[in-house]
Amino acid sequence: MKKSDIAVGFFLTARYVRGANPWTTVLITFVMLLTFLNLTVIGGILEGIVVGSFDGLRERAIGDVYVSPKEGETFVNRTQHILPVLRSDPRVESMSPRLGVSAEVITESEIFNVINANEKRQSVRTTVLGVDPASESMTTNLQDHLLEGEYFSANGSRRDVLIGSALLERYSPFGAGVLSGVYPGDFVYIRLGDTKSGDFLSVGGSDAEQPGSVQVRRANPGGVLQKYRVRGVYRTKAGELDLNIMMHIDEARGHVSNPANDVSGIAVRLFDSQDAVVVKERLLRDGFGMYATIETVDEAIGSFLDDVRTVFRMLGMVVGSIGLAVSSITIFIIIFVTAVSRQKFIGILKAIGITPTAIRISYVLYALFFAFLGVSLGLAVLYLLLVPFFAANPIPFPFSDGVLYVTTPRTTLYVALLLFATAIAGLIPAHRIIRRPAIDSVRGR
């Protein structure tokens, strides 16, 4: 390929562009724009569903490093030794120790609507997470994910609780086995910890909000029901966290036999999430791996989300490939029709000494012109409009806030694929026309 062929090819391409119908140019460019967006946006949204779920778990549940009990254990042993080490680490921004307690929840209406002492009340089994409100707020910004009510108050009662939205009938995607008619300001009755046999069930407590207690005889004696006020309803879309109830950790400790004051898990937020491996290795070097399971967020979440993400990425590529094939066929037809309609012109060019290579280059460049124009507009739409829009307005899926996930390497790959497919689509029809003898082309045969 000579430099002169390339120069002539560019000259002829400029002539084609100037002589093209403006509406045809707009239409082809629009097709290329849609093809590029089809390649990037469909797959980006599908993968963004999983990315949004992962981000939700990291930001609102697990943190960058998560400390959990060893297999077969209930608590994180040596919690009171691990916490000072984390607090002294300059890479740690905040942490939230949590104490999980099994619980049975009964609505206030269910308590007093059941008249027969032998009648079983409808209840919901769940887990209560005892948290320090300030630490939880700093680590997961839970106060920003309230659907109703208010967050814990610094001077509030220890009998205030927050209920996960998935436990409430009006928000739950399950529709069964949940609480109904519970709103902020209402009271619920919660039995925490292991139940113990006894003749009576105590309902109530000593808080100012509940001046007395009610004793109800039950056919199957159990533990103690305590009265709690619902302060708010939260939705994090972070795994099973929305199926839990949160209360003050000191209140939860009163119902757990745990003299060492160990906790059930510690969510650790770092200033830089890239330091997760370093923080984990430090804890392991200090010997805490003998007493607890220490994982980065990727390890704690496991491979399930990665597998789903891979499947969604493949689906996006399949859909994008179909769009790429359609655009290639479109370019092929346009270039073929253009070349056929210019057979005499091509014959004249060959007759005056323009090489077939230069003519092929001109039609390939003509096809690439539309691709470059469509890709340029597509990049502008993608990065200046769509990505900021979805970042500010995530798609509200039931289990995550979906975002538009695009990366520079993948976008570059899609641009290269689109340009390559367009170049091939422009070369094939031009080559078929140019193979004809010049005299046949001039005569229109």
Residue pairs with C-beta under 8 A, 6 or more apart in sequence:
1 357
1 361
2 355
2 357
4 358
5 355
5 357
5 358
5 361
6 358
6 361
8 354
8 355
8 358
8 361
8 362
9 358
9 359
9 360
9 361
9 362
9 364
9 365
10 361
10 362
10 365
11 362
12 349
12 354
12 358
12 359
12 362
13 362
13 365
13 366
13 369
16 338
16 362
16 366
17 25
17 366
17 369
24 334
25 370
28 330
28 331
28 334
28 370
28 374
29 370
29 373
29 374
29 377
30 374
31 327
31 330
31 370
31 374
32 327
32 370
32 371
32 373
32 374
32 375
32 378
32 418
32 422
33 374
33 377
33 378
33 381
34 323
34 327
35 323
35 324
35 326
35 327
35 374
35 418
36 374
36 375
36 378
36 379
36 382
36 414
36 415
36 418
37 378
37 381
37 382
37 386
38 319
38 320
38 323
38 324
39 320
39 323
39 324
39 414
39 417
39 418
40 320
40 378
40 382
40 406
40 410
40 411
40 414
41 382
41 386
41 404
42 316
42 319
42 320
43 312
43 313
43 315
43 316
43 317
43 319
43 320
44 316
44 404
44 405
44 406
45 316
45 390
45 395
45 402
45 404
45 405
46 312
46 313
46 315
46 316
47 309
47 312
47 313
47 316
47 405
48 390
48 395
48 402
48 403
48 404
48 405
49 312
49 395
49 397
49 400
49 402
50 305
50 308
50 309
50 312
50 400
51 309
51 403
51 405
52 237
52 394
52 395
52 397
52 400
52 401
52 402
52 403
53 237
53 305
53 399
53 400
54 301
54 305
54 309
55 401
55 403
56 236
56 237
56 238
56 239
56 400
56 401
57 238
57 239
57 297
57 301
58 64
58 273
58 297
59 140
59 141
59 238
60 140
60 141
60 142
60 145
60 236
60 237
60 238
60 241
61 140
61 236
61 238
61 239
61 241
61 267
62 238
62 267
62 297
62 300
62 301
63 95
63 96
63 139
63 140
63 267
63 268
63 269
63 270
63 297
64 268
64 269
64 270
64 273
64 275
64 276
64 279
64 296
64 297
65 268
65 270
65 276
65 279
65 280
65 283
65 294
65 295
65 296
65 297
66 265
66 266
66 267
66 268
66 294
66 295
66 296
66 297
66 300
67 76
67 82
67 265
67 266
67 268
67 283
67 288
67 292
67 293
67 294
68 76
68 264
68 265
68 266
68 292
68 293
68 295
68 300
69 75
69 76
69 77
69 264
69 265
69 292
69 293
70 77
70 291
70 292
70 293
71 293
74 264
75 258
75 260
75 262
75 263
75 264
76 82
76 262
76 263
76 264
76 265
76 266
76 291
76 292
77 260
77 262
77 291
77 292
78 262
78 288
78 291
78 292
79 97
79 260
79 261
79 262
79 263
79 266
80 260
80 261
80 262
81 288
82 266
82 283
82 288
82 291
82 292
83 95
83 97
83 266
85 282
85 283
85 286
85 288
86 92
86 95
86 266
86 268
86 279
86 283
87 95
89 279
89 282
91 270
91 271
91 272
91 275
91 278
91 279
92 268
92 269
92 270
92 271
92 279
93 138
93 269
93 270
93 271
94 135
94 138
94 139
94 268
94 269
95 135
95 139
95 266
95 267
95 268
95 269
96 131
96 132
96 135
96 136
96 138
96 139
96 140
96 266
96 267
97 131
97 132
97 135
97 249
97 263
97 265
97 266
98 129
98 130
98 131
98 136
98 249
98 263
98 264
98 265
98 266
98 267
99 129
99 130
99 131
99 249
99 252
99 253
99 256
99 258
99 263
99 264
100 127
100 128
100 129
100 130
100 264
100 265
101 127
101 128
101 129
101 130
101 192
101 193
101 252
101 255
101 256
102 125
102 127
102 128
102 192
102 193
102 194
103 125
103 126
103 127
103 128
103 190
103 191
103 192
103 193
103 245
104 123
104 124
104 125
104 190
104 191
105 123
105 124
105 125
105 126
105 167
105 179
105 188
105 189
105 190
105 245
106 121
106 122
106 123
106 124
106 188
106 189
106 190
106 191
106 225
107 179
107 180
107 181
107 182
107 186
107 188
107 189
108 186
108 187
108 188
108 189
108 227
109 181
110 121
110 122
110 123
111 121
111 189
111 203
111 214
111 225
114 121
117 216
117 217
117 218
117 219
118 218
118 219
120 219
124 167
124 177
124 178
124 179
126 167
126 243
126 244
126 245
127 243
127 244
127 245
128 161
128 190
128 192
128 244
128 245
128 246
128 247
128 252
129 244
129 245
129 246
129 247
129 252
129 264
130 246
130 247
130 248
130 249
130 250
130 251
130 252
130 253
131 246
131 247
131 248
131 249
132 248
132 249
133 151
133 152
133 154
133 248
134 154
136 142
136 246
137 143
137 151
138 269
139 267
139 268
139 269
140 236
140 267
140 269
142 151
142 162
142 234
142 236
142 246
143 151
145 234
145 235
145 236
146 162
146 232
146 233
146 234
147 165
147 171
147 232
147 233
147 234
147 235
148 183
148 184
148 232
148 233
149 162
149 184
149 185
149 230
149 231
149 232
149 233
150 184
150 231
150 232
151 162
151 231
151 232
152 160
152 162
152 231
152 248
153 160
153 231
156 231
157 207
157 208
157 209
157 229
158 207
158 247
158 248
158 250
158 251
159 205
159 207
159 209
159 210
159 226
159 227
159 228
159 229
159 247
159 251
160 228
160 229
160 230
160 231
160 247
160 248
161 188
161 190
161 228
161 229
161 230
161 231
161 245
161 246
161 247
162 230
162 231
162 232
162 233
162 234
162 245
162 246
162 247
163 179
163 182
163 188
163 230
163 232
163 233
163 234
163 245
164 233
164 234
164 235
164 236
164 241
164 242
164 243
164 244
164 245
164 246
165 171
165 172
165 233
165 234
165 235
165 242
166 172
166 173
166 174
166 178
166 235
166 242
166 243
167 178
167 179
167 242
167 243
167 244
167 245
168 178
168 179
168 180
168 182
168 233
169 175
169 178
169 179
169 180
169 181
170 180
171 233
171 235
172 178
173 398
179 188
182 188
182 230
183 230
183 233
184 230
184 231
184 232
184 233
185 229
185 230
186 229
186 230
187 210
187 227
187 228
187 229
187 230
188 227
188 228
188 230
189 203
189 225
189 226
189 227
189 228
190 225
190 226
190 228
190 245
191 222
191 223
191 224
191 225
191 226
192 223
192 226
192 252
192 255
192 256
193 223
193 255
193 256
193 257
194 223
195 222
195 223
196 222
196 223
197 221
197 222
198 221
198 222
199 217
199 221
200 215
200 216
200 217
200 218
200 221
201 215
201 216
201 217
201 218
201 221
201 222
201 223
201 224
201 225
202 213
202 214
202 215
202 224
202 225
203 213
203 214
203 215
203 216
203 225
203 227
204 210
204 212
204 213
204 214
204 226
204 227
205 213
205 226
205 227
207 227
209 227
209 229
210 227
228 247
234 242
234 246
235 242
236 242
237 397
237 398
237 399
237 400
237 401
249 263
253 261
268 279
270 276
270 279
273 297
276 296
276 297
277 296
280 294
280 295
280 296
283 289
283 294
284 294
288 294
320 414
324 417
324 418
324 421
327 418
327 421
327 422
328 421
328 422
328 424
328 425
329 425
331 367
331 370
331 371
331 422
331 425
331 426
332 425
332 426
332 428
332 429
334 367
335 363
335 366
335 367
335 425
335 426
335 429
335 430
336 429
336 432
336 433
338 363
338 366
339 346
339 363
339 429
339 430
339 432
339 433
339 434
340 433
343 433
343 436
343 441
343 442
343 444
344 441
344 442
344 444
346 359
346 433
346 434
346 441
347 436
347 438
347 439
347 440
347 441
347 442
347 443
348 438
348 442
349 359
350 356
350 359
350 434
350 438
350 441
351 438
351 439
351 442
356 434
356 435
359 430
359 434
360 427
360 430
360 431
360 434
362 430
363 426
363 427
363 429
363 430
364 423
364 426
364 427
364 430
366 426
367 422
367 423
367 425
367 426
367 427
368 419
368 422
368 423
368 426
370 422
371 418
371 419
371 422
371 423
372 419
375 415
375 418
375 419
379 411
379 415
382 406
382 411
383 406
386 404
387 404
387 406
389 404
390 402
390 403
390 404
391 403
391 404
394 401
394 402
394 403
395 401
395 402
395 403
396 402
433 441
436 445
